[in-house]
């Protein structure tokens, strides 16, 4: 599946005032949920709207979900309309974490049928390093009547994962740090470890020392091997940074595979699901 992937600061500057462009600031701190919007209010890329990970890019958390379940379809469709998005929109998303958060909105837009969606490579820092201005001014676009065309082939449930790792029909890649994957530390979720058969592929391996994505050929080398014989499913702690690996695969020209939305934080809610360490 081909889709838009990355956009440079220079490219964004060239189109930022186009009538069909919608830009989103996705900065977020898991430990301080209000921090991202506070940063947005201080300064953001012109024409940006704020997208809150907890409030707009996830649904209500229950005892049987991970920390960031997908929002209700009708609710997210309404949010897209409120943001002024329609089928002709060019969506650009950014954060201050090299796409670690923004990639979630990128994936959700693809899921909802907005194929012209790209992540700003290097985030807001790349924008400022290029000499472009930031602003405090907010903007609101006219509401649309966009009808989301959700593609549920792009994600898997916990039940799907449990069944398919038993039959060895998928390759599961875990985007968390090696220490979290190995169960040596777990700063967020109540149980440490990883899902049996999962391969550790930390999302920061997609990035160079400047916080930009590696060249396409290097990304292909990194992600091609896990997908050589099986379908790849990307996971992480809660289905957010896993989207970074999906974005990297897509940018490398590989099949984007699937997202395990619930990821580790949902897996551990089911006592029947096995865990491994080391």
C-alpha positions in Angstrom: 0.0 0.0 0.0 1.4 3.4 -1.0 0.7 6.5 1.0 2.2 9.8 1.8 4.9 9.6 4.4 7.3 12.4 5.2 7.5 16.1 4.3 10.5 18.4 4.9 10.3 21.8 6.6 11.1 23.5 3.3 8.4 21.6 1.5 5.8 22.4 4.2 6.7 26.1 4.0 6.0 26.0 0.3 2.4 24.8 0.7 1.4 25.9 4.2 -0.9 28.6 3.0 -2.7 26.4 0.5 -6.4 26.2 1.1 -6.5 22.4 1.3 -3.5 22.1 3.8 -4.3 21.2 7.4 -1.4 21.2 9.9 -1.5 19.5 13.3 0.7 20.0 16.4 0.8 16.6 18.2 3.2 17.5 21.0 2.4 15.5 24.1 4.0 14.3 27.4 2.6 11.1 28.9 3.5 12.1 32.4 2.1 15.7 32.0 -0.9 15.4 29.6 -1.5 19.2 29.6 2.0 20.1 28.6 1.6 19.7 24.9 -1.3 22.1 24.6 0.6 24.6 26.8 3.5 24.5 24.4 1.1 24.9 21.5 -0.4 28.0 23.1 3.1 29.5 23.5 4.2 28.9 19.9 3.4 26.7 17.0 3.8 26.4 13.3 1.5 28.8 11.5 -2.0 27.5 10.6 -1.6 24.6 13.0 -4.4 23.1 15.1 -3.7 21.1 18.2 -4.4 17.3 18.3 -4.4 15.9 21.8 -3.3 12.3 22.1 -5.5 11.4 25.0 -8.6 13.3 24.1 -8.7 13.2 20.3 -6.5 10.4 19.1 -7.8 7.8 21.6 -11.0 6.6 23.0 -12.0 6.0 26.6 -9.8 3.6 28.5 -11.5 0.6 30.2 -10.4 -2.4 32.2 -10.0 -4.4 28.9 -8.3 -1.8 26.7 -4.8 -0.5 26.4 -3.9 3.1 27.3 -4.8 4.5 23.9 -7.6 2.5 22.3 -9.0 3.8 19.0 -11.7 6.4 19.3 -15.3 5.6 18.3 -15.5 5.8 14.5 -18.3 8.4 14.5 -16.5 10.5 17.1 -13.3 10.6 15.1 -15.2 11.3 11.9 -16.8 14.2 13.6 -13.4 15.4 14.8 -12.0 15.3 11.2 -15.0 17.4 10.1 -14.4 19.9 12.9 -10.8 20.2 11.9 -11.9 21.1 8.4 -10.6 17.9 6.8 -12.2 16.4 3.6 -11.1 14.0 0.9 -9.0 16.7 -0.8 -7.1 17.7 2.2 -3.3 17.5 2.5 -2.7 16.8 6.2 0.7 17.4 7.8 1.4 16.4 11.4 4.3 17.2 13.7 5.6 17.0 17.2 8.9 17.6 19.1 9.8 13.9 19.3 10.8 13.1 15.8 7.4 11.8 14.9 6.9 9.5 17.9 3.5 11.0 18.7 2.6 12.6 15.3 2.8 9.2 13.6 -0.3 8.1 15.5 -2.4 10.8 13.8 -0.7 10.0 10.5 -1.8 6.3 10.9 -5.3 7.3 12.0 -5.8 9.5 9.0 -4.7 6.7 6.7 -7.1 4.4 8.6 -9.9 6.9 8.0 -9.2 7.3 4.3 -7.1 10.5 4.3 -4.3 9.2 2.2 -2.6 12.5 1.6 -1.1 12.7 5.1 2.6 13.3 5.9 4.7 13.7 9.0 7.1 16.7 9.2 10.5 15.1 9.2 12.4 16.5 12.3 9.3 18.1 13.7 8.9 21.6 15.0 12.7 21.8 15.6 13.4 21.2 11.9 10.9 24.0 11.1 12.7 26.5 13.4 16.2 25.3 12.4 15.2 26.2 8.8 14.5 29.8 9.9 10.8 29.7 9.6 8.6 31.5 12.1 6.3 30.2 14.8 3.2 32.0 16.1 0.7 32.2 19.0 -2.2 32.8 16.6 -4.8 30.1 16.4 -6.9 29.2 13.3 -10.2 27.5 12.7 -11.4 26.1 9.4 -14.9 25.6 8.1 -16.5 22.4 9.2 -16.8 19.7 6.5 -19.1 16.8 5.8 -16.3 14.3 5.3 -17.4 10.6 5.5 -14.6 8.5 6.8 -13.7 5.4 4.8 -12.2 3.3 7.6 -9.9 0.4 6.6 -10.0 -2.2 9.4 -7.5 -4.4 7.6 -4.8 -2.1 9.0 -5.1 -3.2 12.6 -5.4 -6.3 14.8 -7.1 -7.0 18.2 -5.6 -8.9 21.1 -7.6 -11.9 20.2 -6.1 -11.8 16.7 -2.6 -11.5 18.0 -3.0 -14.4 20.5 -4.4 -16.7 17.8 -1.8 -15.8 15.2 1.3 -16.0 17.3 0.3 -19.6 18.1 0.2 -20.5 14.4 3.3 -18.5 13.6 1.5 -16.6 10.8 2.7 -13.1 11.8 5.9 -11.3 12.8 5.3 -9.1 15.7 7.7 -6.1 16.2 7.9 -4.2 19.4 8.8 -0.5 19.1 9.6 0.0 22.8 13.1 0.5 24.2 15.2 -2.7 24.7 15.1 -2.3 28.5 11.3 -2.3 28.5 11.1 -5.1 26.0 13.4 -7.2 28.1 11.4 -6.4 31.2 14.3 -4.8 33.0 12.3 -1.6 33.6 8.7 -0.5 33.1 8.0 3.2 33.8 4.5 3.3 32.5 2.6 -0.1 32.6 2.1 -2.2 35.8 3.7 -5.4 34.3 7.1 -5.6 32.6 8.1 -7.9 29.7 7.1 -8.6 26.2 4.7 -10.8 24.1 6.1 -14.2 23.2 7.7 -14.3 19.7 7.9 -10.5 19.5 11.0 -9.0 18.0 12.4 -5.8 19.5 12.6 -3.0 17.0 12.9 0.3 18.9 11.4 3.1 16.9 14.4 5.4 17.5 16.4 3.1 15.2 14.5 4.8 12.4 16.2 8.1 13.2 19.7 9.6 12.6 21.6 11.6 15.2 19.7 14.8 14.2 16.3 13.3 14.9 15.4 12.9 11.2 14.4 9.7 9.5 17.2 7.7 7.9 17.4 7.5 4.1 14.8 5.2 2.5 17.4 2.5 1.6 18.6 2.3 5.2 15.0 2.1 6.5 14.4 -0.7 4.0 17.4 -2.7 5.3 16.2 -2.2 8.9 12.6 -3.3 8.2 12.8 -5.7 5.3 14.3 -8.6 7.2 11.4 -9.0 9.7 8.9 -9.0 6.8 10.7 -11.5 4.6 8.4 -14.4 5.2 5.4 -13.3 7.3 3.0 -10.4 7.7 4.4 -7.8 10.0 2.4 -6.4 12.9 3.8 -3.4 14.8 3.2 -2.9 18.5 4.6 -0.8 21.4 3.2 0.2 24.8 -0.1 1.5 23.7 -0.3 1.6 19.9 1.4 5.1 19.5 5.1 4.7 18.8 4.4 1.5 16.8 3.0 3.8 14.2 6.5 5.3 13.8 7.7 1.9 12.6 4.7 1.6 10.3 5.6 5.1 8.9 9.2 4.0 8.4 8.2 0.9 6.6 5.8 2.8 4.3 8.5 5.5 3.6 10.9 2.7 2.7 8.5 1.4 0.1 7.5 -1.7 2.1 4.0 -2.9 2.9 2.9 -1.0 5.9 1.7 -4.1 7.7 -0.8 -3.9 10.6 -1.0 -2.1 13.9 -1.7 -4.0 17.2 -3.7 -1.1 18.6 -4.0 -2.4 22.2 -0.3 -3.3 22.3 1.5 -4.2 25.6 -0.8 -2.2 27.9 -3.9 -4.2 26.6 -2.1 -7.5 26.4 -1.4 -7.5 30.1 -5.1 -6.9 31.0 -5.8 -10.5 30.1 -4.5 -13.0 32.6 -4.6 -15.7 29.9 -2.0 -13.9 27.7 1.5 -15.1 28.3 4.4 -12.7 28.9 8.2 -13.2 28.6 11.2 -11.4 29.9 14.8 -11.3 28.7 
